[in-house]
């Protein structure tokens, strides 16, 4: 169980690092736009991301 958790965290780091590595300008401009959003919109984006992740985990495990 612990090894699976560490593997999942490592995979998150790999995926998170792909965009700034492959498309640094696009990633930078996207982050600049995200900074301008208010907290309510960011929270909704986070909730949607969590929901999609939980649905995928439910489907594939």
mmCIF file of the C-alpha atoms, coordinates in Angstrom:
data_MODEL
# 
_entry.id   MODEL 
# 
loop_
_atom_site.group_PDB 
_atom_site.id 
_atom_site.type_symbol 
_atom_site.label_atom_id 
_atom_site.label_alt_id 
_atom_site.label_comp_id 
_atom_site.label_asym_id 
_atom_site.label_entity_id 
_atom_site.label_seq_id 
_atom_site.pdbx_PDB_ins_code 
_atom_site.Cartn_x 
_atom_site.Cartn_y 
_atom_site.Cartn_z 
_atom_site.occupancy 
_atom_site.B_iso_or_equiv 
_atom_site.pdbx_formal_charge 
_atom_site.auth_seq_id 
_atom_site.auth_comp_id 
_atom_site.auth_asym_id 
_atom_site.auth_atom_id 
_atom_site.pdbx_PDB_model_num 
ATOM 1  C CA . UNK A 1 1  ? 0.000   0.000  0.000   1.00 0.00 ? 1  UNK A CA 1 
ATOM 2  C CA . UNK A 1 2  ? 2.750   2.453  0.943   1.00 0.00 ? 2  UNK A CA 1 
ATOM 3  C CA . UNK A 1 3  ? 4.673   1.676  -2.249  1.00 0.00 ? 3  UNK A CA 1 
ATOM 4  C CA . UNK A 1 4  ? 1.568   2.322  -4.349  1.00 0.00 ? 4  UNK A CA 1 
ATOM 5  C CA . UNK A 1 5  ? 1.090   5.690  -2.631  1.00 0.00 ? 5  UNK A CA 1 
ATOM 6  C CA . UNK A 1 6  ? 4.706   6.667  -3.290  1.00 0.00 ? 6  UNK A CA 1 
ATOM 7  C CA . UNK A 1 7  ? 4.373   5.569  -6.914  1.00 0.00 ? 7  UNK A CA 1 
ATOM 8  C CA . UNK A 1 8  ? 1.239   7.683  -7.309  1.00 0.00 ? 8  UNK A CA 1 
ATOM 9  C CA . UNK A 1 9  ? 2.950   10.737 -5.815  1.00 0.00 ? 9  UNK A CA 1 
ATOM 10 C CA . UNK A 1 10 ? 5.971   10.211 -8.067  1.00 0.00 ? 10 UNK A CA 1 
ATOM 11 C CA . UNK A 1 11 ? 3.687   9.988  -11.097 1.00 0.00 ? 11 UNK A CA 1 
ATOM 12 C CA . UNK A 1 12 ? 2.036   13.279 -10.111 1.00 0.00 ? 12 UNK A CA 1 
ATOM 13 C CA . UNK A 1 13 ? 5.465   14.935 -10.067 1.00 0.00 ? 13 UNK A CA 1 
ATOM 14 C CA . UNK A 1 14 ? 6.275   13.530 -13.508 1.00 0.00 ? 14 UNK A CA 1 
ATOM 15 C CA . UNK A 1 15 ? 2.984   14.675 -15.017 1.00 0.00 ? 15 UNK A CA 1 
ATOM 16 C CA . UNK A 1 16 ? 3.187   18.104 -13.339 1.00 0.00 ? 16 UNK A CA 1 
ATOM 17 C CA . UNK A 1 17 ? 6.690   18.582 -14.723 1.00 0.00 ? 17 UNK A CA 1 
ATOM 18 C CA . UNK A 1 18 ? 5.842   17.719 -18.315 1.00 0.00 ? 18 UNK A CA 1 
ATOM 19 C CA . UNK A 1 19 ? 4.082   20.952 -19.276 1.00 0.00 ? 19 UNK A CA 1 
ATOM 20 C CA . UNK A 1 20 ? 6.726   23.393 -18.047 1.00 0.00 ? 20 UNK A CA 1 
ATOM 21 C CA . UNK A 1 21 ? 9.415   21.206 -19.594 1.00 0.00 ? 21 UNK A CA 1 
ATOM 22 C CA . UNK A 1 22 ? 7.786   20.786 -23.011 1.00 0.00 ? 22 UNK A CA 1 
ATOM 23 C CA . UNK A 1 23 ? 5.859   24.078 -23.300 1.00 0.00 ? 23 UNK A CA 1 
ATOM 24 C CA . UNK A 1 24 ? 7.461   26.622 -20.953 1.00 0.00 ? 24 UNK A CA 1 
ATOM 25 C CA . UNK A 1 25 ? 5.935   29.722 -22.580 1.00 0.00 ? 25 UNK A CA 1 
ATOM 26 C CA . UNK A 1 26 ? 2.418   28.290 -22.655 1.00 0.00 ? 26 UNK A CA 1 
ATOM 27 C CA . UNK A 1 27 ? 2.760   27.082 -19.067 1.00 0.00 ? 27 UNK A CA 1 
ATOM 28 C CA . UNK A 1 28 ? 4.017   30.495 -17.901 1.00 0.00 ? 28 UNK A CA 1 
ATOM 29 C CA . UNK A 1 29 ? 1.178   32.396 -19.592 1.00 0.00 ? 29 UNK A CA 1 
ATOM 30 C CA . UNK A 1 30 ? -1.385  29.945 -18.222 1.00 0.00 ? 30 UNK A CA 1 
ATOM 31 C CA . UNK A 1 31 ? -0.031  30.389 -14.691 1.00 0.00 ? 31 UNK A CA 1 
ATOM 32 C CA . UNK A 1 32 ? -0.142  34.174 -15.112 1.00 0.00 ? 32 UNK A CA 1 
ATOM 33 C CA . UNK A 1 33 ? -3.812  33.929 -16.087 1.00 0.00 ? 33 UNK A CA 1 
ATOM 34 C CA . UNK A 1 34 ? -4.571  31.648 -13.132 1.00 0.00 ? 34 UNK A CA 1 
ATOM 35 C CA . UNK A 1 35 ? -3.048  34.168 -10.731 1.00 0.00 ? 35 UNK A CA 1 
ATOM 36 C CA . UNK A 1 36 ? -5.626  36.705 -11.901 1.00 0.00 ? 36 UNK A CA 1 
ATOM 37 C CA . UNK A 1 37 ? -8.609  34.468 -11.033 1.00 0.00 ? 37 UNK A CA 1 
ATOM 38 C CA . UNK A 1 38 ? -10.489 35.049 -7.815  1.00 0.00 ? 38 UNK A CA 1 
ATOM 39 C CA . UNK A 1 39 ? -10.536 32.461 -5.034  1.00 0.00 ? 39 UNK A CA 1 
ATOM 40 C CA . UNK A 1 40 ? -14.045 31.229 -5.820  1.00 0.00 ? 40 UNK A CA 1 
ATOM 41 C CA . UNK A 1 41 ? -13.120 30.272 -9.395  1.00 0.00 ? 41 UNK A CA 1 
ATOM 42 C CA . UNK A 1 42 ? -9.905  28.590 -8.266  1.00 0.00 ? 42 UNK A CA 1 
ATOM 43 C CA . UNK A 1 43 ? -11.816 26.588 -5.672  1.00 0.00 ? 43 UNK A CA 1 
ATOM 44 C CA . UNK A 1 44 ? -14.302 25.440 -8.326  1.00 0.00 ? 44 UNK A CA 1 
ATOM 45 C CA . UNK A 1 45 ? -11.417 24.367 -10.554 1.00 0.00 ? 45 UNK A CA 1 
ATOM 46 C CA . UNK A 1 46 ? -9.912  22.457 -7.644  1.00 0.00 ? 46 UNK A CA 1 
ATOM 47 C CA . UNK A 1 47 ? -13.251 20.798 -6.844  1.00 0.00 ? 47 UNK A CA 1 
ATOM 48 C CA . UNK A 1 48 ? -13.706 19.750 -10.467 1.00 0.00 ? 48 UNK A CA 1 
ATOM 49 C CA . UNK A 1 49 ? -10.171 18.352 -10.571 1.00 0.00 ? 49 UNK A CA 1 
ATOM 50 C CA . UNK A 1 50 ? -10.695 16.403 -7.348  1.00 0.00 ? 50 UNK A CA 1 
ATOM 51 C CA . UNK A 1 51 ? -14.023 15.068 -8.624  1.00 0.00 ? 51 UNK A CA 1 
ATOM 52 C CA . UNK A 1 52 ? -12.548 13.884 -11.917 1.00 0.00 ? 52 UNK A CA 1 
ATOM 53 C CA . UNK A 1 53 ? -9.675  12.225 -10.084 1.00 0.00 ? 53 UNK A CA 1 
ATOM 54 C CA . UNK A 1 54 ? -12.008 10.446 -7.675  1.00 0.00 ? 54 UNK A CA 1 
ATOM 55 C CA . UNK A 1 55 ? -14.232 9.249  -10.513 1.00 0.00 ? 55 UNK A CA 1 
ATOM 56 C CA . UNK A 1 56 ? -11.223 7.893  -12.406 1.00 0.00 ? 56 UNK A CA 1 
ATOM 57 C CA . UNK A 1 57 ? -9.962  6.137  -9.278  1.00 0.00 ? 57 UNK A CA 1 
ATOM 58 C CA . UNK A 1 58 ? -13.391 4.614  -8.716  1.00 0.00 ? 58 UNK A CA 1 
ATOM 59 C CA . UNK A 1 59 ? -13.615 3.402  -12.331 1.00 0.00 ? 59 UNK A CA 1 
ATOM 60 C CA . UNK A 1 60 ? -10.097 1.960  -12.628 1.00 0.00 ? 60 UNK A CA 1 
ATOM 61 C CA . UNK A 1 61 ? -9.619  0.420  -9.193  1.00 0.00 ? 61 UNK A CA 1 
# 
